[in-house]
Amino acid sequence: MAHPGDVSALAALLDRGALAAGTIRAVIGKTEGNGGLNDFTRGYFAQSLLHLLACATDEAAEALAARIPCMLSGGTEGVLSPHYMVFAAEPGEGPEGLAIGTAFGPPVAPGDVGNDAQIARVAEATRAAMADAGIDDPGAVALVQVKSPAGGPGLLLRSVAAGAMGAALALGDVPAGAAREAALLADLSLFSSRVSASAGVEVARDEVVVLGTARGWSPGLSIAVRPLADALDLAAVQSAFRAAGLAADPDVPPGQRARIRAVLAKGEPDRSLLVRGQRHTMLGDTDLDAQRHLRGALGAVIASVAGDGRVFVSGGAAHQGPPGGGLVAVIAAGSGEEA
């Protein structure tokens, strides 16, 4: 991306017929803003994307926004590169393959986030997205991506936490009796290593994308997800790439990098103020937000393995992976599908 509204790469695919606009199911991306409430790069990209797709499909932008999740995370600190991932699905049959399902919750009243109502909304939307993907068994879900309204000053991280808790509840990774408002940002022993959540001012309702394995989907793509013990967990990052069918000793060789379709991660500065016994200062820096520190550090670790800065790294990982850690997901094509 040359700038936050740059959708020229997608436009080129549509123009030459390599991708049909009607097959697009979701878009997930990183923009170069600060990732906060005043990050308008996300809205700029969404506006550009919807304009492009409206021209390509003759659908109104509002109708497209109501059925295609556009999940954006601001902040491309360090070596991270602004980019976006387009998830498309065409009719087809297969014994089993990577499946995608999407769902939207109802419109959210201003400030109605970070509470039991949001947990319930996201849990319901996650179940609906699973059904849309044809996934009956929660164990077949590899990753749930959630985007929720930010809710206003002081509520963004609570909205992220509630989104994560709702998805974790739907997957059965957190028991129903424990998935409560009082636990948000408080009981970090409650988490799912299969949920990535974020929040922003550019969305008005909870959006959910489910990725997993289901019958009836064509083979060819694989996804691997690993929990991160901390921001230095290189071994877990390498394990995710290897599980997706790529060599990572220590990094993915140049000849295999074209098979990487997407890399997504969540991370969180450890509240203990320690990383492997040594003090970190991410949470005490008044010049740079802690999540920006985290994105730059974790992004470098993952990008060094991928050999590519186009890595989706999002901070604010409460209830997403182990406390002080997070998760990493890799989607890759099979060896015969490098293009």
GIBEL-V972109 format. One record per backbone hydrogen bond with DSSP energy under -1.0 kcal/mol. CO is the residue of the C=O (numbers start at 1). NH is the residue of the N-H. Records with the same first field share a line. If there is no record, write none. Layout:
CO=NH, NH
This chain:
3=6
7=11
8=12
9=13
10=14
11=15
12=16
13=18, 19
14=17
20=23
21=24
23=89
26=87
27=71
28=85
29=73
30=83
31=75
36=39
40=44
41=45
42=46
43=47
44=48
45=49
46=50
47=51
48=52
49=53
50=54
51=55
52=56
53=57
54=58
60=64
61=65
62=66
64=67, 68
69=27
71=29
73=31
77=80
83=30
85=28
87=25, 26
94=216
97=214
99=212
101=210
103=208
109=112
111=113
115=119
116=120
117=121
118=122
119=123
120=124
121=125
122=126
123=127
124=128
125=129
126=130
127=131
128=132
129=133
130=135
137=140
138=141
140=213
143=211
144=196
145=209
146=198
147=207
148=200
152=155
155=159
156=160
157=161
158=162
159=163
160=164
161=165
162=166
163=167
164=168
165=169
166=170
167=171
168=173, 174
175=178, 179
178=180
180=183
181=184
183=186, 187
186=188
187=190
192=321
194=144
196=146
198=148
200=150
204=108
206=105
207=147
208=103
209=145
210=101
211=142, 143
212=99
214=97
220=334
222=332
224=330
226=328
228=326
230=233
232=234
233=237
234=238
235=239
236=240
237=241
238=242
239=243
240=244
241=246
242=245
251=249
253=256
256=259
257=260
259=333
262=331
263=312
264=329
265=314
266=327
270=273
273=280
275=278
278=275
281=284
289=293
290=294
291=295
292=296
293=297
294=298
295=299
296=300
297=301
298=302
299=303
300=304
302=306
303=307
305=252
309=81, 311
312=265
314=267
317=320
319=192
322=325
326=228
327=266
328=226
329=264
330=224
331=261, 262
332=222
334=337
